C-alpha cells in the first residue's frame, strides 16, 4: 500500500521542534538549482538558521545528478570536515 509514503510525507512537512541555531557544527549544504525533491530554497533556509552552515548552490544539477557529478568534491569536503573536529 501507500501507507509508508503517506507517513513519510507527514514527517516531511511536520515541525520537528529542533532549534537549528543550537547546532554549532560546521555543515556544508549541497543543493542543485534544478532539484525538485530538495529545492535549493530549502538550503537557503538551513543556511539562515544553522550558524555553521555553508551553502553551495550548484547550477543545472538535480537531486541525483549533483551527487553523481560532484561525488569527489563532496567526499573531499566530508574528509576535510572530519579532520577539523
Secondary structure, DSSP 8 states (H G I E B T S, - for coil): --HHHHHHHHHHHS-----GGG--S-EEEEEETT-SSS-HHHHHHHHHH-TTEEEEEETT--HHHHHHHHHHHHHHHHHHHHHT-
